[in-house]
Every structure is written in C-alpha cells, then in structure tokens.
C-alpha cells in the first residue's frame, strides 16, 4: 500500500486495489484498536483469509488452532462466554459443513457473540474444485436460530458489514468471496444497515433482487436493458439474507409485479427461497424466478467462466430478465381480487 492509512481513509483511497478479504483484515485491525475484547481465530488459513493481518498486529489476541475447524468454533464459543468477541475466519465450505454442528450447537444454541467471516464463498475458489465450493452455506446458516447472515456485494460492503457486526448482538455469518471480485461501491457512506436492503437502481417494470457478486452484474444488466430495450429495471442489493428486508420485497411485488433473484448459491434454500417465502406468505402473486446454481454440484473452472455458465454475469442476467418479461401472469391489471 502506497499511502499511510489511518482510520477509514484507506478504504476510500485504496479500495479498488484491495480485495474483499484484505479489506476485512484491515478493518478488523482498526476495530481491534478500539475493542480490546476482539480476538482472532484461524484454522491454519490466516494468510488465505487475511485474518493474518490481525495476527501480525495483535499476536497475543490470536489463535491458530491448526486444521481443526470443529475445535476452533468450540473454542470461540468458550471465549465468547468469558466476554471476549471472537472473529473466526476460515473458508465458507468448512464453516458451514465441516463445523456445522459446532456452529449450531456451541454458538447459535447459546446465542453467543461470535462473528464468522467465511471466505471463498460460492465458486470463487473455482479451480480448487467442488470440495472447496460453498453453494449450500447460506441455506445451512440461515436455518440456524439466532444466526444473522450477510453476503456483502464487494470489499466496501464487507468493511461496512464487519464494522456493523461488532455492535450487532449474537452470532453473525459474513460470507465473502476469494477476494478478486471487482467493487460495485466506491465509498462507504451509501447507507449500509444490517437487515435493510439498498436500492441500486430505480425501476418499475421488473425488480432484480441480487446479493454478493451478482449486485454489480445486475446493475450493469439494468443499465443495458434501459439503454437498449427501454426497460425500467429495479435493482435491490439484498446484502442481508437473514433477517430479510421483507418490506423491500413486498414493495417490489406491488410496484413492479415481476421479481427475479440472483445469487451465487444453490437455488434451494438461499436468497431466492427466502424471497419466495415472503411472497407466498403474503398471499399476493407475481411473476417470480430465482437464478443460482441448479440442484447439482457446481462445475470446476475459473469463477468468471462459471458465473457466465450459470447465467450470473450481466449477459446471463439480461437473458433471464427478458424471459421473465415474456410471462403473462394475468389478463388484467386489477389483482386486488387475487389477495
């Protein structure tokens, strides 16, 4: 880094040159100065997950448990019981599946104040293969009582999420990518708040509800569709999957009547399912489609190729939006009688 960084200034000047996880590591160091109760834990992945930056700055407040994720979450639970604030970092696949029981029973069951930064989410570690892909983690984590689930759109939003998590009670799961994802946001003061979505584009014809890496792609797709097809596409950044911003979902149902969700996750149990639950429970109908990985194990390859293959890049989003726009879901515009 070429500039001397103090406070939050570095994210403004250098965000575009930093990865999601680099930003996380530096924000954690910033928070560590203000909160002596923060401790860091890693399962031999301090370098990959970037919590190693915290380790270098606060060696007495960091534990590397070795390749023992299940033990790590048990230790974090015990530390939280003493009043410490553990930040635990490992890959999303290991957090959500290998250590699922410890996260559920040791941490969530007791509603302990443990913050989990799960890196390499989705297929961001594409070439490492399916064992290192996390395409079920959101479904697993949102099913645990007391757990808050956040999927930041980029590095800037990761910084906001990590800061907000310190003051948010109970366990928090923040899912990031491998760290090479481009930023959508250029500055931090756009109104991030846990549980409240962010309006990315205004629109009246259809609403895209996106999370994670699909937010940037959805914004680009909306701009293309407006310029080339005259479509007014609303884009919502649903960074918090649990608790979901139900008000924003229902506003989209009533105002655009067409909704399509995009996520770097299996279509079962993730963002799309959470949105569908809200719509179904409201008793109101709309044209709805959810796009993510189908009910198969993901292919292996470079992440950007996989995003294109699964229609999660801007081209794929344009194609899917046009498909939903072709749906005739009713003959008249009066649907009050459908409630």
Secondary structure as the mmCIF struct_conf table of DSSP 4:
data_model
#
loop_
_struct_conf.conf_type_id
_struct_conf.id
_struct_conf.beg_label_comp_id
_struct_conf.beg_label_asym_id
_struct_conf.beg_label_seq_id
_struct_conf.end_label_comp_id
_struct_conf.end_label_asym_id
_struct_conf.end_label_seq_id
BEND BEND1 UNK A 3 UNK A 3
TURN_TY1_P TURN_TY1_P1 UNK A 7 UNK A 8
HELX_RH_AL_P HELX_RH_AL_P1 UNK A 9 UNK A 14
HELX_RH_3T_P HELX_RH_3T_P1 UNK A 15 UNK A 17
BEND BEND2 UNK A 18 UNK A 18
HELX_RH_AL_P HELX_RH_AL_P2 UNK A 20 UNK A 34
TURN_TY1_P TURN_TY1_P2 UNK A 36 UNK A 37
STRN STRN1 UNK A 38 UNK A 42
BEND BEND3 UNK A 43 UNK A 44
HELX_RH_AL_P HELX_RH_AL_P3 UNK A 46 UNK A 49
BEND BEND4 UNK A 50 UNK A 50
TURN_TY1_P TURN_TY1_P3 UNK A 51 UNK A 51
HELX_RH_AL_P HELX_RH_AL_P4 UNK A 52 UNK A 57
HELX_RH_3T_P HELX_RH_3T_P2 UNK A 59 UNK A 61
STRN STRN2 UNK A 62 UNK A 64
BEND BEND5 UNK A 67 UNK A 67
HELX_RH_AL_P HELX_RH_AL_P5 UNK A 69 UNK A 81
TURN_TY1_P TURN_TY1_P4 UNK A 82 UNK A 83
STRN STRN3 UNK A 85 UNK A 91
HELX_RH_AL_P HELX_RH_AL_P6 UNK A 92 UNK A 93
HELX_RH_PI_P HELX_RH_PI_P1 UNK A 94 UNK A 98
TURN_TY1_P TURN_TY1_P5 UNK A 99 UNK A 99
HELX_RH_AL_P HELX_RH_AL_P7 UNK A 100 UNK A 101
HELX_RH_PI_P HELX_RH_PI_P2 UNK A 102 UNK A 108
TURN_TY1_P TURN_TY1_P6 UNK A 109 UNK A 111
STRN STRN4 UNK A 115 UNK A 119
BEND BEND6 UNK A 120 UNK A 120
STRN STRN5 UNK A 122 UNK A 122
TURN_TY1_P TURN_TY1_P7 UNK A 123 UNK A 125
HELX_RH_3T_P HELX_RH_3T_P3 UNK A 126 UNK A 128
HELX_RH_3T_P HELX_RH_3T_P4 UNK A 130 UNK A 132
STRN STRN6 UNK A 134 UNK A 134
BEND BEND7 UNK A 135 UNK A 136
HELX_RH_AL_P HELX_RH_AL_P8 UNK A 137 UNK A 142
TURN_TY1_P TURN_TY1_P8 UNK A 143 UNK A 143
BEND BEND8 UNK A 144 UNK A 144
TURN_TY1_P TURN_TY1_P9 UNK A 145 UNK A 146
STRN STRN7 UNK A 148 UNK A 150
BEND BEND9 UNK A 153 UNK A 154
HELX_RH_AL_P HELX_RH_AL_P9 UNK A 155 UNK A 167
BEND BEND10 UNK A 168 UNK A 168
BEND BEND11 UNK A 170 UNK A 170
STRN STRN8 UNK A 172 UNK A 175
BEND BEND12 UNK A 178 UNK A 179
HELX_LH_PP_P HELX_LH_PP_P1 UNK A 181 UNK A 183
BEND BEND13 UNK A 184 UNK A 184
BEND BEND14 UNK A 186 UNK A 188
TURN_TY1_P TURN_TY1_P10 UNK A 189 UNK A 191
STRN STRN9 UNK A 193 UNK A 193
TURN_TY1_P TURN_TY1_P11 UNK A 194 UNK A 195
STRN STRN10 UNK A 196 UNK A 196
STRN STRN11 UNK A 198 UNK A 201
BEND BEND15 UNK A 204 UNK A 205
STRN STRN12 UNK A 206 UNK A 210
TURN_TY1_P TURN_TY1_P12 UNK A 212 UNK A 213
HELX_RH_AL_P HELX_RH_AL_P10 UNK A 214 UNK A 229
STRN STRN13 UNK A 233 UNK A 237
STRN STRN14 UNK A 240 UNK A 242
BEND BEND16 UNK A 243 UNK A 243
HELX_RH_AL_P HELX_RH_AL_P11 UNK A 246 UNK A 255
TURN_TY1_P TURN_TY1_P13 UNK A 256 UNK A 256
BEND BEND17 UNK A 257 UNK A 257
STRN STRN15 UNK A 258 UNK A 266
BEND BEND18 UNK A 267 UNK A 270
HELX_RH_AL_P HELX_RH_AL_P12 UNK A 271 UNK A 282
TURN_TY1_P TURN_TY1_P14 UNK A 283 UNK A 283
STRN STRN16 UNK A 287 UNK A 293
BEND BEND19 UNK A 295 UNK A 296
HELX_LH_PP_P HELX_LH_PP_P2 UNK A 297 UNK A 299
BEND BEND20 UNK A 301 UNK A 301
HELX_RH_AL_P HELX_RH_AL_P13 UNK A 303 UNK A 309
TURN_TY1_P TURN_TY1_P15 UNK A 310 UNK A 311
BEND BEND21 UNK A 313 UNK A 313
HELX_RH_AL_P HELX_RH_AL_P14 UNK A 314 UNK A 325
TURN_TY1_P TURN_TY1_P16 UNK A 326 UNK A 326
BEND BEND22 UNK A 331 UNK A 333
HELX_RH_3T_P HELX_RH_3T_P5 UNK A 336 UNK A 338
#
